[in-house]
Amino acid sequence: MSSLSPVLSPSPPPPPPDLVQAVYRRLGEAVRRMLTGFVEEIPFYRRLPEEQLRGEIAQVCRDNMAAFVRCCREDRLPAHGELTAASAGAARRAEEGVPLDAVLMAYVIGNRVTWQMLVEQVPRGCEAQVAGFTEYLQRYLQAMLQAVTEAYMEERRSIEHHEGSAWRSLVQDVLDGRTPAALAQRLGVVIAEAYLVVSLHVGATDDERDEAVDPEVAGRRKVRRVQAVVDRLPGRAATLSSLSPAGGLVLLPGTATHLPGPAETAQVVQLLGRAAGAQPTAVAVPATSLTALPAAAGQARELLHLVRLLGRPAGLYSSDDLVLEHQYAQPGPARERLAALLEPLTAHPELLTTARCWLAHERSRRDTAEALHVHPNTLDKRLDRIVALTGVQLSTSRGVGLLQAGLVALQMQQVDGGTLPGLEV
């Protein structure tokens, strides 16, 4: 929609500056009265946590009052796009599933409280001033409601696009190795001939851990932030995704001979993690054709689960990075024997931690001792104890290989009877 200026010009006179300043000095009272009105008159707001009302919602009220005061001082109505606090708040309410009528009613109440407090400041005998600025408040509310409605509806359209059945069907068809040409054309999506499948895990954010915030709402917010980054990734073909608050799959487009490289993929994963608000762990597996996608997606999920099971640090892994660990993890007599080899260490958790840390630091005595916060001599004693309990000679390359394989096998034996369940994302 075009700028509001032609519709609302000329601007009616705003309230006198002394009245506006007097109300702004009572900002705390104004916000409290607005919040009371929200809770008393809007059923949905009664279900919000007290912390959210006194925190985020109150801040939106303060920001909106600041914008109102600024416009009054400058003797004008708000320009289109100027009401950023109101628009951002409306988008968040859309994410949370707050009905539009409840959102609009909150702004009507806020406008009413502002009008009431202005009237309270009018000196006795000057009541005629009220009629002079009432039209301004009505026109200001009109601009506010338009900005709020536009932001709310834009956010809902974006959510419905990615949560709608047509979009989900398209992504699922591609993950199943099919080319949904007609559906893609209807949605305006270009399907690539090949994809790099990125299986992503994102831990809980501060928002999700905050007891004052509904975890489902926080999860939806996180998904929307990540999805917004996916939507902005460049390329002729679409980047596809199937996301949940825990992570999901992101399909980076390419061709059979050229898929995104490690540096480009790492940059994308970093952007996704930054948007989510948590450190991501990801595994990338190439699918050089759509028919190869189901297997690639399954392998990416399985490898991500393995990375998390083994306690590897967050970051991006390729299938080549995990080829040995994946092989060691496969069930069978060899894995059982490897796990049995290190079984004596299960009674000594500090020795298992030492073994993993020693391998993670490339068997560096100094770096491992520093990471474990122990003296190097203490590390030596622990390594000697591992040798004594297992018979694995850590001074030989074969012994180091056995330790590495045994740690993976032992971990897998301890999880669900040794199976590798798919990671639910």
C-alpha positions as MATLAB code, in Angstrom:
seq = 'MSSLSPVLSPSPPPPPPDLVQAVYRRLGEAVRRMLTGFVEEIPFYRRLPEEQLRGEIAQVCRDNMAAFVRCCREDRLPAHGELTAASAGAARRAEEGVPLDAVLMAYVIGNRVTWQMLVEQVPRGCEAQVAGFTEYLQRYLQAMLQAVTEAYMEERRSIEHHEGSAWRSLVQDVLDGRTPAALAQRLGVVIAEAYLVVSLHVGATDDERDEAVDPEVAGRRKVRRVQAVVDRLPGRAATLSSLSPAGGLVLLPGTATHLPGPAETAQVVQLLGRAAGAQPTAVAVPATSLTALPAAAGQARELLHLVRLLGRPAGLYSSDDLVLEHQYAQPGPARERLAALLEPLTAHPELLTTARCWLAHERSRRDTAEALHVHPNTLDKRLDRIVALTGVQLSTSRGVGLLQAGLVALQMQQVDGGTLPGLEV';
ca = [
       0.000    0.000    0.000;
       1.300    3.485   -0.787;
       2.361    6.100    1.738;
      -0.198    7.320    4.220;
       0.703   10.975    3.682;
      -1.728   11.728    0.792;
      -4.569   10.075    2.714;
      -3.989   11.873    6.003;
      -2.908   15.329    4.834;
      -3.320   17.970    5.899;
      -2.514   16.931    9.459;
      -4.930   18.152   12.133;
      -3.275   20.023   15.022;
      -1.701   17.739   17.652;
      -2.225   18.211   21.391;
      -0.434   21.249   22.861;
       3.244   20.533   23.708;
       2.763   21.194   27.425;
       0.017   18.537   27.626;
       2.089   16.012   25.681;
       5.121   16.601   27.892;
       3.015   16.295   31.038;
       1.694   12.911   29.896;
       5.171   11.726   28.890;
       6.428   12.554   32.374;
       3.797   10.065   33.591;
       4.990    7.379   31.157;
       5.166    4.679   33.826;
       1.570    5.333   34.849;
       0.453    5.370   31.200;
       2.023    1.974   30.545;
       0.472    0.493   33.698;
      -2.965    1.742   32.669;
      -2.534    0.296   29.185;
      -1.486   -3.108   30.544;
      -4.441   -3.110   32.939;
      -6.755   -2.393   30.024;
      -5.237   -5.202   27.946;
      -5.773   -7.755   30.701;
      -9.275   -6.579   31.625;
     -10.651   -6.244   28.091;
      -8.763   -8.749   25.918;
      -9.163  -12.428   26.932;
      -6.009  -13.520   25.087;
      -3.815  -11.098   27.043;
      -5.075  -12.588   30.301;
      -3.303  -15.828   29.336;
       0.079  -14.168   28.817;
       2.721  -14.601   31.546;
       3.093  -11.624   33.874;
       6.771  -11.397   32.930;
       5.941  -10.994   29.240;
       3.354   -8.303   29.971;
       5.705   -6.350   32.235;
       8.647   -6.946   29.925;
       8.193   -7.106   26.165;
       4.601   -5.793   25.951;
       5.364   -2.885   28.281;
       8.420   -1.980   26.208;
       6.317   -1.866   23.028;
       3.959    0.544   24.833;
       6.892    2.763   25.838;
       8.311    2.744   22.304;
       4.931    3.619   20.827;
       4.486    6.486   23.289;
       7.929    7.813   22.349;
       6.941    7.795   18.664;
       3.678    9.588   19.500;
       5.478   12.298   21.459;
       8.004   12.785   18.656;
       5.257   13.254   16.061;
       3.384   15.687   18.302;
       6.510   17.780   18.851;
       7.127   17.875   15.092;
       3.470   18.744   14.409;
       2.807   15.862   12.029;
       1.258   12.432   11.705;
       3.533    9.374   11.455;
       4.962    8.627    8.024;
       4.409    5.220    6.458;
       7.016    2.807    7.803;
       7.897    5.013   10.778;
       5.988    2.978   13.356;
       8.672    0.305   13.599;
       7.991   -0.660   17.219;
       4.309   -1.223   16.489;
       5.066   -3.169   13.305;
       7.676   -5.368   14.997;
       5.320   -6.058   17.889;
       2.522   -6.996   15.496;
       4.815   -9.419   13.651;
       5.727  -11.097   16.955;
       2.053  -11.409   17.884;
       1.425  -13.051   14.501;
       4.233  -15.542   15.248;
       2.643  -16.299   18.614;
      -0.756  -16.924   17.072;
      -2.446  -13.961   18.762;
      -5.691  -13.177   16.864;
      -5.571   -9.968   14.834;
      -8.638   -8.540   16.578;
      -6.864   -8.877   19.938;
      -3.781   -7.114   18.571;
      -5.839   -4.232   17.152;
      -7.866   -3.897   20.350;
      -4.619   -3.416   22.301;
      -3.759   -0.392   20.161;
      -7.278    1.004   20.532;
      -6.897    0.720   24.309;
      -3.468    2.355   24.182;
      -4.879    5.254   22.184;
      -7.781    5.599   24.612;
      -5.478    5.719   27.638;
      -3.362    8.371   25.925;
      -6.465   10.470   25.182;
      -7.726   10.115   28.754;
      -4.392   11.219   30.222;
      -4.212   14.197   27.877;
      -7.723   15.246   28.915;
      -6.684   14.963   32.572;
      -3.978   17.570   31.932;
      -6.337   20.141   30.362;
      -6.700   23.130   32.721;
     -10.159   23.897   34.025;
     -11.911   26.288   31.721;
      -9.882   25.151   28.687;
     -11.953   22.085   27.841;
     -12.353   23.355   24.269;
      -8.773   22.179   23.692;
     -10.000   18.586   23.806;
     -12.020   18.932   20.620;
      -8.990   20.485   18.971;
      -6.700   17.491   19.423;
      -9.214   14.616   19.396;
      -9.159   14.373   15.593;
      -5.358   14.126   15.682;
      -5.537   11.115   17.998;
      -8.126    9.472   15.769;
      -5.971    9.976   12.698;
      -2.877    8.803   14.572;
      -4.737    5.637   15.578;
      -5.752    5.125   11.943;
      -2.097    5.231   10.870;
      -1.119    2.939   13.733;
      -3.781    0.341   12.930;
      -2.814    0.336    9.266;
       0.875   -0.247   10.063;
       0.026   -2.956   12.592;
      -2.378   -4.744   10.258;
       0.096   -4.693    7.359;
       2.934   -6.083    9.509;
       0.686   -8.735   11.053;
      -0.702   -9.902    7.705;
       2.726   -9.947    6.052;
       4.065  -12.172    8.833;
       1.032  -14.467    8.634;
       1.430  -14.798    4.862;
       5.066  -15.751    5.322;
       4.186  -18.312    7.998;
       1.355  -19.792    5.951;
       3.597  -20.021    2.896;
       6.072  -22.255    4.701;
       3.569  -24.089    6.874;
       0.930  -24.502    4.171;
       0.130  -27.934    2.802;
       1.312  -27.066   -0.732;
       4.752  -25.979    0.460;
       5.115  -28.999    2.741;
       4.093  -31.285   -0.121;
       6.697  -29.747   -2.411;
       9.515  -30.172    0.109;
       8.435  -33.734    0.913;
       8.282  -34.651   -2.786;
      11.845  -33.430   -3.274;
      13.016  -35.314   -0.165;
      11.358  -38.415   -1.605;
      13.376  -37.999   -4.798;
      10.542  -36.732   -6.985;
      10.328  -33.604   -9.149;
       7.029  -31.810   -8.387;
       7.143  -29.710  -11.560;
       3.512  -28.548  -11.605;
       3.460  -27.698   -7.899;
       6.798  -25.889   -8.151;
       5.494  -23.796  -11.035;
       2.362  -22.887   -9.071;
       4.440  -21.815   -6.068;
       7.000  -20.003   -8.208;
       9.845  -22.267   -7.089;
      12.751  -23.462   -9.243;
      13.854  -26.997   -8.299;
      17.593  -27.670   -8.627;
      18.960  -30.780  -10.322;
      21.073  -31.594   -7.248;
      21.309  -30.553   -3.611;
      23.718  -30.562   -0.715;
      21.689  -31.969    2.176;
      22.484  -30.271    5.487;
      21.084  -31.949    8.590;
      21.047  -29.336   11.326;
      20.714  -29.430   15.099;
      20.249  -26.246   17.110;
      20.172  -26.338   20.889;
      17.705  -24.520   23.121;
      17.961  -20.743   23.146;
      17.730  -18.409   26.139;
      14.218  -17.574   24.928;
      13.209  -21.252   25.026;
      14.702  -21.702   28.501;
      12.989  -18.586   29.858;
      10.153  -19.716   32.138;
       8.318  -16.477   31.375;
       7.995  -17.398   27.692;
       5.791  -20.151   26.289;
       8.295  -22.712   24.894;
       6.108  -23.335   21.852;
       6.047  -19.627   21.085;
       9.818  -19.385   21.556;
      10.289  -22.394   19.287;
       8.134  -20.878   16.552;
      10.084  -17.645   16.771;
      13.340  -19.540   16.348;
      12.041  -21.444   13.323;
      10.838  -18.205   11.710;
      14.227  -16.533   12.218;
      16.058  -19.475   10.676;
      13.540  -19.724    7.837;
      14.004  -16.021    7.093;
      17.730  -16.641    6.557;
      16.978  -19.628    4.301;
      14.606  -17.475    2.255;
      17.289  -14.832    1.712;
      19.998  -17.204    0.483;
      20.938  -16.254   -3.093;
      20.551  -18.476   -6.127;
      18.276  -19.102   -9.064;
      17.018  -22.390   -7.633;
      15.258  -22.410   -4.288;
      16.908  -23.397   -1.042;
      14.411  -25.806    0.516;
      13.986  -26.621    4.173;
      12.024  -28.705    6.632;
      12.542  -27.128   10.042;
      11.510  -27.555   13.655;
      12.758  -25.775   16.799;
      15.402  -28.520   17.206;
      16.782  -28.125   13.679;
      15.889  -30.005   10.535;
      17.005  -30.335    6.937;
      18.219  -27.553    4.647;
      18.731  -28.375    0.960;
      21.333  -26.113   -0.678;
      20.856  -26.109   -4.478;
      23.518  -26.917   -7.043;
      24.208  -29.048  -10.078;
      25.421  -32.596  -10.536;
      28.958  -31.280  -11.042;
      28.929  -28.316   -8.681;
      27.495  -28.228   -5.175;
      28.238  -25.672   -2.422;
      31.759  -26.161   -1.059;
      32.877  -26.450    2.580;
      33.538  -22.724    3.070;
      30.211  -21.649    1.571;
      28.319  -24.307    3.521;
      30.044  -23.371    6.781;
      29.056  -19.749    6.214;
      25.416  -20.746    5.694;
      25.421  -22.892    8.854;
      26.929  -19.998   10.797;
      24.191  -17.652    9.539;
      21.498  -20.166   10.514;
      22.961  -20.572   13.987;
      23.201  -16.829   14.476;
      19.555  -16.438   13.486;
      18.508  -19.267   15.803;
      20.440  -17.831   18.718;
      22.333  -21.042   19.493;
      25.478  -22.838   18.328;
      24.587  -25.226   15.482;
      25.854  -28.715   14.729;
      25.442  -29.843   11.136;
      26.368  -32.629    8.728;
      26.453  -32.102    4.962;
      25.931  -34.973    2.505;
      25.839  -34.448   -1.286;
      22.987  -35.667   -3.493;
      24.082  -35.304   -7.117;
      20.561  -36.016   -8.379;
      17.038  -35.846   -7.010;
      16.813  -39.635   -6.983;
      19.822  -39.681   -4.643;
      18.153  -37.313   -2.183;
      16.304  -39.840    0.027;
      19.487  -41.777    0.759;
      21.505  -38.587    1.291;
      18.915  -37.170    3.694;
      18.821  -40.421    5.655;
      22.608  -40.540    5.882;
      22.823  -36.886    6.936;
      20.342  -37.476    9.759;
      22.164  -40.615   10.880;
      25.563  -38.938   10.865;
      24.254  -35.936   12.784;
      22.877  -38.290   15.409;
      26.276  -39.983   15.589;
      28.078  -36.655   16.019;
      25.820  -35.739   18.901;
      26.086  -39.179   20.493;
      29.859  -38.982   20.449;
      29.815  -35.559   22.063;
      31.676  -33.879   19.221;
      31.923  -30.088   19.332;
      29.426  -27.952   17.445;
      30.253  -27.099   13.851;
      29.946  -28.446   10.338;
      30.939  -32.012    9.438;
      31.043  -33.755    6.084;
      30.435  -37.439    5.473;
      34.195  -37.807    4.855;
      34.914  -36.381    8.314;
      32.905  -39.201    9.881;
      33.611  -42.164    7.622;
      35.622  -44.102   10.234;
      33.255  -43.326   13.099;
      30.294  -44.340   10.967;
      31.936  -47.656   10.160;
      32.854  -48.318   13.793;
      29.240  -47.614   14.788;
      27.739  -50.357   12.619;
      26.377  -53.278   14.682;
      28.078  -56.651   14.489;
      30.666  -58.905   16.159;
      33.533  -56.478   15.495;
      31.799  -53.634   17.282;
      30.905  -55.889   20.189;
      34.552  -56.949   20.541;
      35.797  -53.355   20.357;
      33.305  -52.274   23.018;
      34.304  -55.188   25.257;
      37.942  -54.139   24.938;
      37.227  -50.815   26.649;
      34.514  -52.083   28.997;
      36.872  -51.899   32.044;
      36.989  -48.111   31.610;
      33.252  -47.729   32.276;
      33.931  -48.009   36.004;
      36.314  -45.048   35.739;
      34.541  -42.089   34.054;
      37.607  -39.872   34.409;
      39.606  -42.336   32.286;
      36.979  -42.325   29.517;
      36.987  -38.520   29.568;
      40.773  -38.518   29.441;
      40.851  -40.913   26.486;
      38.389  -38.830   24.469;
      40.144  -35.578   25.302;
      43.564  -37.035   24.429;
      42.338  -38.088   20.985;
      40.476  -34.807   20.434;
      43.705  -32.892   21.072;
      45.726  -35.034   18.666;
      47.447  -36.834   21.562;
      49.166  -33.626   22.671;
      50.286  -34.056   26.274;
      50.326  -30.337   27.026;
      47.039  -29.454   25.303;
      45.197  -32.420   26.816;
      46.409  -31.674   30.343;
      45.418  -28.028   29.917;
      41.943  -28.965   28.643;
      41.435  -31.372   31.559;
      42.868  -28.861   34.078;
      45.334  -31.420   35.408;
      49.118  -31.600   35.670;
      50.828  -33.379   32.724;
      52.119  -35.999   35.161;
      48.522  -36.723   36.213;
      47.647  -37.202   32.546;
      50.531  -39.654   32.137;
      49.291  -41.679   35.093;
      45.772  -41.815   33.651;
      47.034  -42.976   30.253;
      49.143  -45.656   31.946;
      46.053  -46.765   33.847;
      44.085  -47.047   30.560;
      46.825  -49.280   29.150;
      46.836  -51.437   32.287;
      43.046  -51.912   32.300;
      42.544  -52.543   28.572;
      45.816  -53.899   27.275;
      45.669  -51.347   24.432;
      49.170  -50.030   23.755;
      48.781  -46.289   23.266;
      52.393  -45.916   22.145;
      51.590  -47.651   18.833;
      49.484  -46.475   15.888;
      47.469  -49.704   16.103;
      46.714  -49.059   19.766;
      45.582  -45.506   19.041;
      43.297  -46.820   16.294;
      41.840  -49.430   18.645;
      41.183  -46.779   21.289;
      39.428  -44.536   18.766;
      37.292  -47.370   17.397;
      36.585  -48.771   20.850;
      35.304  -45.460   22.188;
      32.799  -45.200   19.328;
      31.743  -48.837   19.718;
      31.381  -48.501   23.485;
      29.229  -45.397   23.110;
      26.992  -47.128   20.575;
      26.609  -50.232   22.737;
      25.333  -48.034   25.564;
      22.621  -46.348   23.468;
      19.344  -48.149   22.810;
      20.941  -51.559   22.667;
      23.510  -50.372   20.147;
      21.125  -49.098   17.484;
      21.427  -45.810   15.654;
      17.927  -44.316   15.825;
      17.065  -41.517   13.456;
      17.313  -38.043   14.881;
      13.933  -36.407   15.138;
      14.205  -32.927   13.671;
];
